Amino acid sequence: MGRVYFISDLHLGATYFPDKMQWEKRVVRFLDSIAGDADELYLLGDILDYWYEYRNVAPRGYVRFFGALARMADRGTKIHWFIGNHDIWLFDYLRNEIGLEVVDGYEVRMIRGKKFFLTHGDGVGQLKPTFRFLRAMFRNRLCQKLYAAIHPRWTIAFAHGWSKASRRYEDHILPEFEGEDKEPLVIFSKEYLRDVDPEIDFFVYGHRHILLDLPLNKRGCRMVILGDWIYHFSYGVFDGNEFSLKIFDEMS
């Protein structure tokens, strides 16, 4: 029996990467390295820095990445893509072409006998009013139709410019863990354990771009944040007993 892999925040296609193609090729090398061992692959959001599927048109690029996912799916790996706040407009194209599952929001799933709470992380916990408004607007069907009516030459340039303004790779500003009493995802996870489901074994998130593996109670529940592929090149792996965070080291 193979393993279950988790990865998030690749931000493929981001204009702040020094070489977008080399970034994509590195991800593909990672996927190829696990292809023979992966029973399941969970993509926990912000895999693409921007994506919008028009009715009959999909954005250019990502050919090697999509090809690697297709090869894995054809070999029997189950692929689950939980959308984030950057790849929010993922509809049915990749689902139909590759055969992967697209999930919007969070889900609680049993994986190898353990209960996992899975989501990107942008939609849980205490959200700032401006972010909550933008998130609701981006998911509104009417707003999506109005956006689709704008020519891609304008929307794609706007989206990449917005992303670049919010995070400049060359600044090398790493997000930091805010502490158990302040980190929103930790607060949410503890409240969920207390008020909703005390049987969760693992909370697994992306979004925050930090590496974190934090025990939440004496029963052994752990909260994991997967890091990213901007600074960390990190991923999670679960073998049915142990969940571990790892760094993709092409020399190992």
C-alpha positions as CSV (number, residue, x, y, z in Angstrom):
1,M,0.0,0.0,0.0
2,G,1.3,3.4,-0.9
3,R,1.3,6.7,0.9
4,V,-1.0,9.8,1.0
5,Y,0.7,13.1,0.1
6,F,-0.3,16.7,0.9
7,I,0.9,19.9,-0.7
8,S,-0.2,23.5,-0.9
9,D,0.7,27.0,-2.0
10,L,2.7,26.3,-5.1
11,H,1.5,29.5,-6.7
12,L,2.6,28.3,-10.1
13,G,2.6,31.0,-12.7
14,A,3.3,33.8,-10.2
15,T,5.1,36.7,-11.9
16,Y,7.3,37.3,-8.9
17,F,9.2,34.0,-9.5
18,P,12.6,34.6,-11.1
19,D,11.9,31.8,-13.6
20,K,8.4,30.5,-13.7
21,M,9.3,27.6,-15.9
22,Q,12.0,26.3,-13.6
23,W,9.6,26.6,-10.6
24,E,7.1,24.5,-12.5
25,K,9.7,21.9,-13.5
26,R,10.8,21.5,-9.9
27,V,7.2,20.7,-8.8
28,V,7.0,18.2,-11.7
29,R,10.1,16.5,-10.6
30,F,8.6,16.2,-7.1
31,L,5.4,14.7,-8.5
32,D,7.3,12.3,-10.6
33,S,9.4,11.2,-7.6
34,I,6.2,10.2,-5.6
35,A,4.1,8.9,-8.5
36,G,4.9,5.3,-7.9
37,D,4.2,5.5,-4.2
38,A,1.2,7.9,-4.0
39,D,-2.2,6.3,-3.5
40,E,-3.7,9.8,-2.9
41,L,-2.6,13.3,-3.4
42,Y,-4.3,16.3,-1.7
43,L,-3.7,19.7,-3.2
44,L,-4.7,22.1,-0.5
45,G,-5.2,25.3,-2.4
46,D,-3.3,28.1,-4.1
47,I,-1.7,25.6,-6.4
48,L,-1.9,28.1,-9.2
49,D,-1.3,31.8,-8.5
50,Y,-4.2,32.7,-10.8
51,W,-6.8,30.6,-12.7
52,Y,-10.1,31.4,-14.4
53,E,-11.9,28.9,-16.6
54,Y,-14.1,30.5,-19.3
55,R,-16.8,28.3,-20.8
56,N,-14.7,27.3,-23.8
57,V,-11.2,28.6,-22.9
58,A,-8.6,27.8,-20.2
59,P,-5.6,30.0,-19.5
60,R,-2.3,29.1,-21.2
61,G,0.6,27.5,-19.3
62,Y,1.0,24.8,-16.7
63,V,1.4,22.1,-19.4
64,R,4.1,20.1,-17.6
65,F,2.3,20.3,-14.2
66,F,-1.1,19.2,-15.6
67,G,0.7,16.5,-17.5
68,A,2.3,15.2,-14.3
69,L,-1.1,15.1,-12.6
70,A,-2.7,13.3,-15.5
71,R,0.1,10.7,-15.5
72,M,-0.5,10.1,-11.8
73,A,-4.3,9.9,-12.2
74,D,-3.9,7.5,-15.1
75,R,-1.8,5.3,-12.8
76,G,-4.5,5.2,-10.2
77,T,-3.6,8.0,-7.8
78,K,-6.7,9.7,-6.5
79,I,-6.2,13.5,-6.7
80,H,-8.2,15.9,-4.6
81,W,-7.8,19.7,-5.2
82,F,-9.2,21.9,-2.5
83,I,-9.4,25.4,-4.0
84,G,-7.7,28.3,-2.2
85,N,-8.1,32.1,-2.5
86,H,-5.8,32.2,-5.6
87,D,-7.2,29.3,-7.6
88,I,-10.8,30.0,-6.5
89,W,-12.2,29.8,-10.0
90,L,-11.5,26.2,-10.7
91,F,-14.6,24.7,-12.2
92,D,-14.9,21.5,-14.3
93,Y,-12.0,21.6,-16.9
94,L,-9.4,19.8,-14.8
95,R,-11.9,17.6,-13.2
96,N,-13.1,16.3,-16.6
97,E,-9.7,16.3,-18.3
98,I,-7.6,14.8,-15.6
99,G,-10.2,13.0,-13.5
100,L,-9.4,14.8,-10.2
101,E,-11.8,15.9,-7.5
102,V,-12.4,19.6,-6.9
103,V,-13.5,20.6,-3.4
104,D,-14.6,24.1,-2.4
105,G,-14.4,24.7,1.4
106,Y,-13.5,22.1,4.0
107,E,-14.2,18.5,4.5
108,V,-13.7,15.9,7.3
109,R,-12.5,12.6,5.9
110,M,-11.4,9.3,7.1
111,I,-8.0,8.4,5.7
112,R,-6.4,5.1,6.7
113,G,-8.5,5.0,9.8
114,K,-7.7,8.5,11.0
115,K,-10.0,11.5,10.9
116,F,-8.7,14.5,8.9
117,F,-10.0,18.0,8.8
118,L,-8.8,19.4,5.4
119,T,-9.1,22.8,3.9
120,H,-6.9,25.5,2.4
121,G,-7.4,27.7,5.4
122,D,-8.6,31.0,4.1
123,G,-12.2,30.4,4.9
124,V,-12.0,29.3,8.5
125,G,-11.5,31.2,11.8
126,Q,-11.9,34.9,12.3
127,L,-11.7,36.6,9.0
128,K,-11.1,40.3,8.4
129,P,-14.3,42.1,7.1
130,T,-12.5,43.2,3.9
131,F,-11.3,39.6,3.2
132,R,-14.7,38.2,4.0
133,F,-16.3,40.6,1.5
134,L,-13.9,39.8,-1.2
135,R,-14.2,36.1,-0.6
136,A,-18.0,36.3,-0.9
137,M,-17.8,38.5,-4.0
138,F,-15.4,36.1,-5.8
139,R,-17.8,33.2,-5.1
140,N,-20.9,35.0,-6.2
141,R,-22.2,33.5,-9.5
142,L,-23.4,36.9,-10.9
143,C,-20.0,38.4,-10.2
144,Q,-18.3,35.5,-11.8
145,K,-20.4,35.9,-15.0
146,L,-19.7,39.6,-15.1
147,Y,-16.0,38.9,-14.7
148,A,-16.1,36.3,-17.5
149,A,-17.5,39.0,-19.8
150,I,-14.2,41.0,-19.5
151,H,-11.6,40.1,-22.1
152,P,-8.8,37.9,-20.6
153,R,-6.1,40.4,-21.7
154,W,-7.4,42.7,-19.0
155,T,-8.4,40.2,-16.2
156,I,-5.2,38.1,-16.3
157,A,-2.9,41.1,-16.2
158,F,-4.9,42.6,-13.3
159,A,-4.9,39.4,-11.3
160,H,-1.1,38.9,-11.7
161,G,-0.5,42.5,-10.8
162,W,-2.6,42.2,-7.6
163,S,-0.7,39.1,-6.6
164,K,2.6,40.6,-7.2
165,A,1.7,43.7,-5.1
166,S,0.8,41.4,-2.2
167,R,3.9,39.3,-2.2
168,R,7.2,40.1,-3.8
169,Y,9.5,37.1,-3.8
170,E,12.6,39.2,-4.0
171,D,11.8,40.7,-0.6
172,H,12.3,37.3,1.1
173,I,9.8,38.2,3.9
174,L,8.9,34.9,5.5
175,P,5.6,34.6,7.3
176,E,6.0,33.8,11.0
177,F,4.1,31.7,13.5
178,E,2.1,34.1,15.6
179,G,1.9,31.8,18.7
180,E,-0.8,29.5,19.9
181,D,-2.9,32.3,21.4
182,K,-2.8,34.5,18.3
183,E,-2.5,32.2,15.3
184,P,-6.1,32.1,13.7
185,L,-5.9,28.5,12.5
186,V,-4.7,27.2,15.9
187,I,-7.6,29.1,17.6
188,F,-10.1,27.7,15.1
189,S,-8.8,24.2,15.4
190,K,-9.0,24.2,19.2
191,E,-12.5,25.6,19.1
192,Y,-13.6,23.0,16.5
193,L,-12.2,20.2,18.7
194,R,-13.9,21.5,21.7
195,D,-17.3,22.4,20.2
196,V,-17.8,20.3,17.1
197,D,-15.8,17.1,16.8
198,P,-13.3,16.0,19.5
199,E,-12.4,12.9,17.5
200,I,-10.4,14.8,14.8
201,D,-6.9,13.3,14.5
202,F,-5.3,15.8,12.1
203,F,-6.1,19.3,11.0
204,V,-4.2,20.0,7.8
205,Y,-4.0,23.5,6.2
206,G,-2.1,25.6,3.7
207,H,-2.6,29.3,3.2
208,R,-0.2,30.6,5.9
209,H,3.1,29.7,4.2
210,I,4.6,28.5,7.4
211,L,5.8,25.0,8.5
212,L,4.0,23.9,11.6
213,D,3.3,20.6,13.3
214,L,1.6,21.3,16.6
215,P,0.0,18.9,19.1
216,L,-3.4,20.2,20.2
217,N,-4.4,17.8,23.0
218,K,-3.3,14.8,25.1
219,R,-5.2,12.4,22.8
220,G,-2.7,13.1,20.1
221,C,-4.6,15.4,17.7
222,R,-2.2,17.5,15.6
223,M,-2.5,20.6,13.5
224,V,-0.3,20.8,10.5
225,I,0.4,23.8,8.2
226,L,2.1,22.6,5.0
227,G,4.4,25.5,4.3
228,D,4.7,26.4,0.6
229,W,6.8,26.2,-2.6
230,I,7.9,29.7,-2.6
231,Y,10.4,29.4,0.2
232,H,10.1,25.9,1.8
233,F,9.5,23.4,-1.0
234,S,7.6,21.3,1.6
235,Y,5.0,18.7,1.7
236,G,3.2,16.3,4.1
237,V,3.1,12.5,3.9
238,F,0.9,10.0,5.8
239,D,1.7,6.3,5.8
240,G,-1.3,5.2,7.8
241,N,0.4,5.6,11.1
242,E,2.7,8.7,11.0
243,F,2.2,12.1,9.5
244,S,5.4,13.9,8.7
245,L,6.4,17.2,7.1
246,K,9.2,16.9,4.6
247,I,11.3,19.1,2.3
248,F,11.8,18.1,-1.3
249,D,15.5,17.6,-1.6
250,E,16.5,16.7,-5.1
251,M,19.9,15.5,-3.9
252,S,18.5,12.9,-1.5
